[in-house]
Amino acid sequence: MSGHPRVYIGPDAVNELIAFCRANGHTHLALIADDNTYRALGARVETACRQVELDVRTVIVKGDDIGADDGAVYQVLLGLDKSPRTFLAVGSGTITDVTRFVSHRSNADFISVPTAPSVDGFTSIGAPMIVNGVKVTIMAQGPLAVFADLPTLCAAPAAMLAAGFGDMIAKLTSIADWELGHLFWDEPYDPAIAARARKAAWDCARSVDALAARECAGVERLIDGLIESGLCMLDFGETRPASGYEHHVSHYLEMKLLWEGRHSVLHGAKVGLGVLTSARLYDQIRRLDRADVVERLEAAELPPAAEEIARIEAAYGPQADDIIALHAPFIHMTQSQFAALKARILEQWPAAQEIAARVPSADEVTDWLNKVGGATTPAQLGLSDEETATARAVGHYYRNRFSVKKLARILDLS
């Protein structure tokens, strides 16, 4: 597939889907859903397909706490037949990711039919999967098309709307992290894609009251933003336009829940907490003048590699070796490289403050999350203060990327 997928958002998504399938020769379909998403929309899609004699085989993934793991993949494969089929992912994040992965490995296309505006992965190429108890992103494929039924999205559970909002406002901190990475660490960057992602995020933030009131205009703005965010990742070829330190905090918490056999927490809900963490660091950066920065840089010391490795091993358990290898450029930085980085930070400090100035304050983020019913404290998600403090301290190791947390460590901000 090349270019962007066809995207429809509106009240007639099922009929638009059927017309698309008939016009493009997708006559044999595999509808993937879970019990909730089948009730919400899957049954309507299945009936509509059969009314026009499309061959549809439906697979309902079962489970109380379904994850994008080998169990879900096995259920999908077990429910299929040998006929080549175009996959229909009727669901939200987990169903979409499982379908994306299975369709890609089956050399088949898939179409996304969201049932809740809860994640930004509907149009991305990456499938976050749980492999041997570890969350990894596997490059797969984007959808041929997205058909978002607005009445279904507007009826989605409030928690899923809040999660989607958390995932969406995360672009305001992730884009800032991306810019810091380009400024201080020469990471690849695309200003046009960054501008698109930031605009989509601010459009959602400015529609927070409509979303809080469950007005369809607010929900439509949210799903439009989530789809645009996915397209930004699709165009850039990786997750930098949509995922920064706030996501790293969430990813660490998600892995910890997996390791301990605890129930999962909605991705966007954890990300919302991560946005608050990032916003607080950016608040502090905005308040630092050049004299403060000089003093802090003079006091900054390069962490010994052995201490960094020990911290990663203590925090990441079975994934520690992979994290250590991934993080090698930071762990094994030389004294001369560290001195050059500090000099660069001082030289580029005005640009860093311009980046920080474009990030909403922690107070603004708290207000937005409160309005939509999102979590602003760990306890609201069944998490302890201690484990979220650990996530804030070690989450930045999750990716080999510069972020506001990397800068905060050098400047001794907390």
N, C-alpha and C positions, 0 to 999 in steps of 0.2 A: 504494500500500500504506500502511496506517496501523497503528499499534500495533507490538507486537513480533512477530517471526516465530515460528512453531512451532519448538521445539527438542527434539530427541531425542538423548540420549547413552546408548549401551548396546550390547548384543551383537547386536541384531536390526535394525540400522539399514536394511538393504536392504529387508527386508519392510515396515518402517514407511514407508519412502519409497514403495514401490509402492502401499501402501494409501492413502497421502496423495494420490498422483497420481490414482488411480482414483476416490477419493471427491470430488475437487475438479475433475474434468474435464480433467486434464492428460494428454491421450491422445497428443499429439504432442510428442516430446522431442528436444532436441539435447544429447547428452552430450559435454562438452568435457574432455579430459584430455591428459596427455603420456605418453610411453612408460612411465615409472616409475609414475605414478599409475593408468594403465590396468591395469598388471599387479597393482598393490596392491589395487585395488578396482573400477576401471572395468569390467573384463571381467565381474565378478559382477553389477554393476548392469545392464549391457547384456543379459546373459543373462536376468536376472530380469524385465526389461521385456518382452523378446520372448516369454517363457513365458506372460505374461498378455495378449499381443497389443497391447501399447503400441507405437506407432510411434516408434522411436528411431533417430536418425541420429547416428553417432559421428564426432567430429572429433578426431584425435590431433595435437597441436601438436608439431612436430619441432624438434630443435636440441640442441646440446651445452650451451649456456648460455642457456636460454630466459629472456627478460625480458618484462615487460608493455609491449611496444612495438608499433610499426606492423607489424612483421613477424609477430608473433603474432596481432594483430588480423586481418591479411590472411589468414593461414592459416585462422582460424576462419570468416571470411566466405566464403572459397573452398570450404570444406567443407560449407556449408549449401545447402539448396534453397530454394524459394520458399514452402514451407509455413510457416504460423505455428507456432512451437514454444516450449515452455517449456524454458529452458536448465538443464542439470544441470552444475554446476561440480564435477568430481570431481578434487580436488587440494588444494594448499595455497595459499600467498599469490599466486603469479603466475597460476596458472590461475583462481583466484577473481577476481582483479582484471580479467583479460582478459574473463572471462565476464560479470562485473558491467557492464563498459563496453559490450561488444557487445550484450548483452541490453537494456540501457537505451536505446541508440541504435537498437535494432531494435523498440522499443516492446513488448518481451516481458518476462515475469517470469523469475526464475531461482531455483534451489534450490541451496544449498551442501551439498556432500558431502565434508567434509574427509578427507584421507588422512594428515595429520600435524598435531600441535598446535604449529605453529611460528610463528604470527602471530595478531594479535588482530583481523584484518580480516574475518573470516567474516561478521559481522553488521553491519558498518559500511556507510555510504552512499558513502564516498569510494573512488575507484579510483586508487591511485598508478600513474601511467603514465609511460613514457619518451617524451617528445615532442621530436623534433629533438635528441636526445642530452641532454635535460634532464628530471629527475624532477619531475613536477607531479602534484598531487592533483586529480582531476576529480570533481566531485560527480555521482553516478550514482544508485544505488538499493541498498537492502538486499535480502536474499533473502526469498522467501516463507516459507522454512523451512530449518532446518539439521538434517541427519541425520548424526550422528557415530558411526561404527562403532568401538566401543571396542577390539575385538581388532586392527583395522587400525591404530589410533592407537598401541596398545601395541607394535606391531611396527615402528613408524617408526624410521628411522635415529637413532642417539643424537645426532648433530649437530643434527637438527631438534628433538628434545626440548629440548636445551640452548638452542637459539635461541628457542623458545617461552617458556622460563623467563626468558631475558634480556628478552624483550619484556614479560613479565608483571611482573617486579619493577621495571621502568621506571616503573610507575604510582606507586611510592613516591616517586620523585623528581619525576615530572611533576606529580603532585598538589601537592607542595610548591611547585613553580614556579608553578602555577596560583594557589595561595594568595598567593604573593608578588606576582604580577601584579595580583591584586585589591587587596591591601593597599597597594601603592605606586604602581600605575599605573591603578587603577579599571577593570581588565579584567572582563568579565562572568564570573560565577561562580555555581555552584549547589552549595551545601553537601551536599545530599542525594545528588547524583550523585557528588560527590567522596568521600563516605563509602562509597558502594557500590564505587567503583573501588579505594579503599584497602583495604577489607575483602577484596575478591577477590585483591588482590596479596599481602596478608599471609597469606591462606589458602594460597596457593601456596608462599610462602616457608616456612611452617611444615610444608609437606609435602615439603620438599626431599629428605629422606632416602628417602622412598618413591619419589620420582621418580628419584633417583640409582640406586636398586635396580631400576628399571624395573617397579615394582609397578603394576598397573593402577589401584589406588586413587590413586596419585600422578599418573598420566597423566590420569585422569578429573578430578581436581582442577584440573590445568593447563588442559585444554580447556574446562572449565566457567568458569574464570577468564578465559580468552581470549575466550570468547563474551560473558561479562558485560561485559568491557571494551569490546567492540564495541557492545554495547547502550547503554553509557554514552555513547559517541560519537554513536550514533543518537539518543538522547534529547536530548542537548545541541545536536546539530546541527553540531558541528565536533570537532576532534581534541584540544582542550585537556585533557579528562579522561584522556588516554592518552599525550600526547606533549609533552615539555618539552625542556630543553637537551640531555638525553641523546640524544634523537632528532635534534636539530639536528646534533650531532656525527656521528651515523650518516649522516644525509642528505648532509652535505658529503662524507664519505668515499665514499659510493655514487656521487655525481656525479663525483668525481675518477676513480674506477675507470672510469666510462663514458667520460669524455673521453679517457682514456689507452688505451682498448680492452683493459682488463684483465678477467680473469674476475671475476664478481660474488662477493660474500661474503654469506652469509645475513644478512638484515636484523636478526634478533634477536641474532645473534652480535656485530655491530657495536654494537647498542644496549646490550648487556651491558657493553662497554667504556665506553660513554657513561655508564651508570649509575655505574660506578666513578669517573669524572671528576666527576660531579655530587656523589656522596657525599663525595668528598674536600673539595669546596668547602663543603658543609654541615657537615662536621667542623670546619672552620676557623671558620665562623660561630658554631657552638655555643661555641667557646672565647673569643670576643670579649666583653669586658665593656663597659659604657657608656663608660668612659674611653678604651678602645681605639677605639671607634667615633667618639667625638668627635674624637680626634686624626687618624684616617684621613679623616673627612669634611672637616675643616679643610684637609687637604692635597690633597683631591680637586679636579681641574680638569676642566672640560668639554672633551672632545676636539674639536679644530677640525674642522668639517664637511669641509674639503678632505682632511684626513688620513683620515677615516673613508671617504670616497668612494674614495680611492686604495687603501686596504686592501681594500675590496670588489672594486674592479676587478682588483686583482692576484690575488685569491683565486677569484673567481667567473667569470672569463672571459666566455663568451657569455651568461651569465645575470645579469651585473653590473647592467645597466640596470634589470631587473625588481627585483632585490634593493634597489637604491638607492631606487627609487620606493616599494617596500614599507616600507622602513626610515626613511622621511622624518621621522616624528615624533621618532625618536631622533637622527638625524643633524643635524637642524635645530633642536634644542632651544636655546632662548635661555638666557642667563645667569640671568635671573630664574626661568625654569622649572627650571633645574638647581639653583638655590639652594632653591627650594621642595621639590624632590625630596629633597635632602639633609636638609632640616628634617623632612620626613615620615619619612625613614628613621630619624632619631634619635628622633623622637616614638614611632614604632611599633616600636622595636627589641625590646622584650620580646615582642611578638607574633611578630616575625620569628624570635626564638630558640625560641619555642614551636613554630613550623612546622618549624624545623631539628631540633628534638628528636624529631619523629615520623619522621625519615628514618633508615634504618639506617646504621651506620658503614661506611666503606670496607672495614674488616677483615671485617665481617659479609658484605658483598656478595662480597668475594673468596672467602671460605669457601664461600658458596653456589655460586658459579660453578665453583669447583674441584670441588665434590661432583658436579655434574651434567655435568662435562666441558666447561664453557664456557670461552671465552678470557678471560684476565685480562691479557694483554700483546698489543701490536700484532703482534709477530712470529708469534704463534700463528695469526693470520689472514692472514699474508703481507703485512702492512703495516709500513712503517718507522716508527721513532720520530719522524722529522722530519715525515712527512705527518700523523700523528695529532696531533702538537703543533700543526700548522697548523689541523687540524679543531677542536681545542679552542679555539684563538684566534679563529677566524672563523666557527665553526658557528652562533653565536648570531645572526648576521645573517640566517640563513635564514628566520626568521619575525619578524613585527612583534609581538613579545611580550616582556614582562618575564620574566626568568628568574634563576636563581641566578648565571648568568654575568654578567648585567647588574649585579647587586648586587656581585659579586666585583670587577668592573672599577672600580666607584666606590670600593670599599674597598681596592683594590690588593691583592687576594688572588690567589694563583695555585696 
